[in-house]
Amino acid sequence: MTQGKRARSGWSRREFLKTAGVAAATIAFPEIIISCGPQSSSTPTATIPKPRKGASIRLLQWTSFVKPADAEFKRQAAEWGAANGVTVAIETVTGDQLQPKTAAAVEANSGPDIIQMQYGWPQLYTDACLDVSNEVNILIGKLGKPDPVNEAFCKVKGIWRAIPYTIVPNAWTYRTDYFQQAGVSAFPTTWDELTTAAAKLKATGKPISQTDGHAYGDSLTMWNPVLWGFGGKEVNADGKTVAINSKETRDAIRWAQGAVKAGLVVHPEWLDPDNNQAYHANRISGTLNGASIYIREKIEFHKYTDVTNNAPMPSGPKGTFAMNLIFNHAVMKWSQDAETAKAMLLALMDKDQYMKWTTVASGYNAGPFDAFHGDPVFSSDPKLKAFQDVVAPGKWPGWPALPSKKTAQAQTQYIVADMFAKALANDGTGDVEAAVKAAETSLKAIFERP
């Protein structure tokens, strides 16, 4: 799904806020309340930021796996810059480079005016991110309520520290010809069905495969939903009480062990690009990923397009869960032209402009506001529907606790993924109790320290 090597923690020595709260703000429009999640507000007194002619803006973000999407984003930014007398420089780096570059900028109190925040980084770098509540309220007034996950990541103690930008949905991409050859008529709808299918696909020599290593996209988006689907969780909703040591967690691990013994192949050495490469090289029959595998087959490689399809996440005993890769844009406190930076981000989130970008992205990106939920790019190709379907059940690392500095630390340390990897070692025969205990110890060191 994503590119690059393992993400590094790169914590700043700066004192960050310890928890992320989501306070209920004054609701100007009751229809934009998000049920069972954070609350959003719009306000009639918003101030429209105005760009300064002659300003220079730098923006740092990741390199999309769909290259034309980056080109379109840069085109729109340059067009806006030319129209407003602003010099705009867009720097794109691989996902693994984004975090250390962000941490270095925060430590130096200097760098790009705008930085793309992945997952819960606004919770980590709160003090370095300007309050953009005014700008988000403007967008809410135009586009409706934001996606609950984007809001949960962007909002710290009731203050918007980043502007919702995009969701990269994660679904299963699979080879219909190999599935048919194995006697599997459709992609599994439950985790138990996946175990059965994995056994049949392994016999064809083209297994269903996934990473359980330190892939910041693919590993997190696999093993967190498995944990949730069986009722497991890292921490209670209070964000303080570690809850990983439970029957439900063991049920999730034992399912995973059974799936591996049956034929699901896990790769602790795989980083985010590796399953993409394995699929394009005709080595596997299915994997969990963003839409980039299918999109690149469709617009670039043209080898397996007709025999590739996509499916949403299977369900566990406690329901269907997904975790998607989330990006948002923060305006940094050291920016000398913060108003110009805010004005540019608002222009890029304009519905017409934004949907030009998602059209070029070909279904790899979903918009984070209500107005984007009917994006025709997903109905233009029935095979993209699975990626639209996984947006609604999407949660965040640490759920059901709200995102915080601590949930972000647990995420970047791969505690859940490592727990599964320990238990799945040696062909699924690892020590379950040792894996759970190690995860519990690591989580307590984060959540239960003073």
C-alpha angles and dihedrals in degrees: 000000000000135000137241140036129300117316115241125219096232095178117194119230088228113114108254128194110273101222139022115228128182109212121197106251127201106287112221093177115034092201091071095063109121108221117227092005145057119326126236130204137200125199134201091216098066117142116224109228114231125212119237115233109238094026122137120216128192121196125189121199142145125279109255118233087229102066098198088060091062091048091052093047091052091046092054093046092049091047091052091046093052092049092051102036092249127136109225124193119187116196116192122193134173116273094254090055095049097073099049090044090051093047091048092051091049091049092050093042087226139088141079118011090227127032126188110236118214119208110322100349093125084065090055099041099034097134091054095050120083122230106264097174091120092056095044090050089054090053093046089054090054103032107026128236121346125241109277093237094051089048093048091052096043100044120077119182091339095310123110107233095174138026114243108251117165151334121224102204119215122215137149119278114198145169111251092196094057092044090053091046088054092048095251108135099191140006112279118266095198133043090242090055088051089058090054092046092047091057092052094045094049088059089061091057090244105095131191102253140187140165124255091180134094098299104142092210112027100036095046094045091052107044102036092058090046089053093048093044090063093043098260125138139176097227138001122260089266089072090229112071114078110224105172094110097080144118089250092057090050090049090055092048093046090051089052092048091050092049092051092047089050096050114287105131117215123194117203089184095057119107123190100286095047101080089047090054093046091053094048089047091055094243100122138038100214145001142169111256148128117279091270095098092057094039094052091048089050100046105021119020102029093193106111103012096118094048096044123094136162134227136188125248118294119243129249129204090277097046142269119317134174137183120206133191108259128199129184134171123242126193106221123231094234094060113123090203104040094148090054091049091051091048091053093050091051090051092050090051092053105126097239093046094044094050091050085059096047089049090056089045086059097217099320092111131047123199119249099221132070093250090065097051093091093052105159091216088081094050093045090076120028090210089068095059092091090064091053090048095058095056097078097051092046117129134176135246109280094027130188085039114073116255113276141157087273096051088049091052091050089050096050090048090057092227096158094043091048091051091056092042092055091051093045095051118118094028095311099315100109123134107275095193093049091048093051093045093050090051091048092051092049093047093048089052087060106033104032101043117110 
